[in-house]
Amino acid sequence: MSQLIRVLIVDDERYSRQELSHLLSNYENIEIIGEAENGEHAIVKSIQLQPDVVFLDIEMPKMNGMETASSLKELKKTPLLVFATAYPNFAVEAFRYEAVDYLVKPFDETRLAETVIRLKKLLEPQTKNEITPSINKLAIEGDEEITYINPSQIMYLYRDDRFTRIVLDDQEFTTKVALKEFESRLKDFSFFRIHKSYLVNLQYVERLIPWFNGAYHLEIKGKKELLSGSRNYVKALRSRLELS
């Protein structure tokens, strides 16, 4: 049996979500794991459900499809994107977000079948010729040396202009390696992106403080400064932090 492709459908119109869900249900290798009616819900559900693919409308209130796509590209597990919209004139811009395909409503079943085939090829498991060892130490590359530290010692990381700052309890390291790269290296540990510029070790979070316009601040154990968090991630963050 083929590997299931986990799909999240995002559209502010319920009928459009139902139509696309119905068309995709004809494929045995497609599993609809959720729906969202706007961009903010799409980000939260993507963090919680970790879909392989997001079918994304463009014209939506508050947060449009392009803004949503930009936020989705920052997630730990970045889903493949398929834009599904009534507006053909956004196609060029859509592919700047590395979209797999661009479908125009009303959906053509032949075009949708081509999209599913393309998704299947992209998501086929790679041959296991090499086994990546688990990470025991994180390498921090400086100008003249490489320092190895235990990831559990890191309280948070943040981007500062052209550098990434790595903050421990009593030390701070600076490197030119991108924050996105560290996010990938630390994916098996308890790190969570609270903002495009901040990656936090949840083990050190002591308080979550509501702030202006849905944003929030985090209090880190033993640190006076508060970290700024984006409202796009607050629901998923609370889900990770709280007992259910």
N, C-alpha and C positions, 0 to 999 in steps of 0.2 A: 504494500500500500504506500502511495506517495506521502511525503511529509506534508502535514496540514499547513496552509498559509493562514496565519491569524490576522484578521482584517478589522480595522476600526473605520466606521463610516461617519463623516463629519459634514453636516448640511443643516442649515437653519430651517429648511422646509421638510416637514415630516413625510409628506408624500414622496419627495425625492429620495429620502433615506430608505423608505419602504420599497420603492421601485428598484433601487440599486441592490438592496439586500435580496430581493426576490431574484433578480438576474444572476447574482453571484451564488445563490443557493443551488443553482443548477450544476455547479462544479464540485465534485467530490473532494477536491484538495483545498477548498476554501472553507474557512470557519469564521463566521461573523462573531466576534467576541464582544462587540459593543457599538454604541452609537453616541454621537454628541451633537448638540444643536448649535454650538458656537465654538470659537477658538479657545476660550479659556477652559471649557469642559474638555476639549480635545487634548489639551496639554496634560491636564490632571489625569484623564483616563489613559493616556499614553504612558505616563509614568507608572500608574497602577497596574495596567494590563499588559504593557510591553508588546504591542502588536508588531507583526512583521511589516505590515503595510497599512498606510492611512490613505483612504480615498477622501479627498479634501475639496470642498466647495470654495469658491473665491469670494463672491459677494455675500458677506455675512455682517451683521451688526456688531459694533464695538471693536471686534478684532477680526479683520478680514483674513482670507486664506493665505495671502503672502506673509502677513505678520505671524500667522500661526505656523507656517512652514519654517520661518526663520527661527522661532522658538523651538520647534521640534528638532531642528538640526543641532541644537545645543544639548539635547538629552543624552544621558549615558548610553542608552540603547537607541540609536537613531533609526526610526522606521523608514522604509521606502515610501516615496510619495507618488500618488497618482491624483492629479487634479481632475475633478469631475464637475463641470460648470456649464452654465448656459451661455457664457461669454467667451467666444473664440479669440478675442483680441488680446488676451493675457498670456498667450502661449509662450512667446519669447521670454517674458519675464519669469514664467513658471519654471522654465528649464535652467534658470540661473540657480535654482534650488535643487538641481540634480534630479528633477522629477523623472520617474520611469516612463510616464505617459501623460497625455492630456486628452481627456474625453469630453466631448461636448454633448449637452442634453439637446433633444432626447437621445438616449444612449442607443448606439447601433450595436447589436449583439455580435456581429462579426468583429468589429473593432474591440469590443470588450474581451472576446475570446483571444485576440492577439495580445492584449494586455496581460491576461492571465498566463498565457504561455511565456511571455517575457518575464513575469514575476517568478514563475516556477524555475526558469533557468537561473535567474539571479540568486534564488534562495536554495538551490540544490546544495546539499552538504558537500563540502570539499573533501577530497581524499585525505585520509589521516596518515600521510607519509611522515609527518613530523608531529611530535607531541610537545607542546609548549610547557615548560616546567612552571610550577606555581611560584609566585613571587614571594621571597622571604625578606629581601632587603630592597629598598627603593634607592636607585642610583640618582644622585643629584649632581649634575655636571656643571662645574664652575669653569672659570677661565683657565686655571692651572691645575685643577685636581678634580677627582670624583669622590664624593662622600656617600657612604652607604648608611642608611638609617632604617629603623623599624617603622613601617607605616603606622602602627598603632600609636607612635609618639607624636605624630603630626596632628595638630589641633585644627588648622585650616590652611588653605592656600588661596592666594589671590593674584590677579593680574594687575601690575602697576606699570603702565606705559609699555615698554618693550620687554619687561622682565616679569617673571613669576616669583613671588615671595612665598616661602614655605615656613610657616610659623609653628614652632614647638613651644613647650612650656618655658624654657630658658634660652632658646636659641632661635635664630632666623637665618634661613639660607636664601640666596638669590641666584637665579639661573635664567638663561634665555629660552629654555625649553617651554613650549606653549602649555597653557593650562589644560587644554583639550587632551594633550598627550599624557599628562599626569592623570587625568580623569580615566583614560583608557587603562593605564597601568594599575590604577587603584580600584578597578571595577569590582574586585572580589572582596573589598574591605568596606567598612561602614561609612563611605563618603557619599555626600549628596550635594548636588549643585543647587545653591539657593539663589543664584544670580549669574549672569553671564561672566562675571568677573570673580566669583567666589565659589570655592569647593570646600565643604566643611565636614569634619569627622563628627558624626552624630553622637559619638560617645562623650564628647565634651560639651554638648549643648545643655545649658541649664535652664534658660528661660526663652520663651517666644513672646515678643512684645508687639502688639498691633501698632501700626504707624499710619501715616497719611495715605489716603486713596487706595487702601487695600494692601499696601506694602507692609513690611514688618521688620523688626530688628531681632537679632539673636544675641543672647548673652552667653559667652563662652567661659567655661570654668577657669577661674584665676586670671581673667583678662578684663581690664577696665573698659576697653573700647567695645562698642556694639557693632555687629556686622549687619549690613543692609541686605534684606532679602526681597526678591521680586514677588509680587502678588500672584504671578503665574504658577508658582511652585508651592504656595503655602498649604493648600489642601493635601497635596501629596506628602509634603514634609510632615504635617501633623499625623498623617496615616502611618508614616515610618516611625515616628517618635512615640506614639501612644499605644498602650495595650488595648487590644480589642476583645 
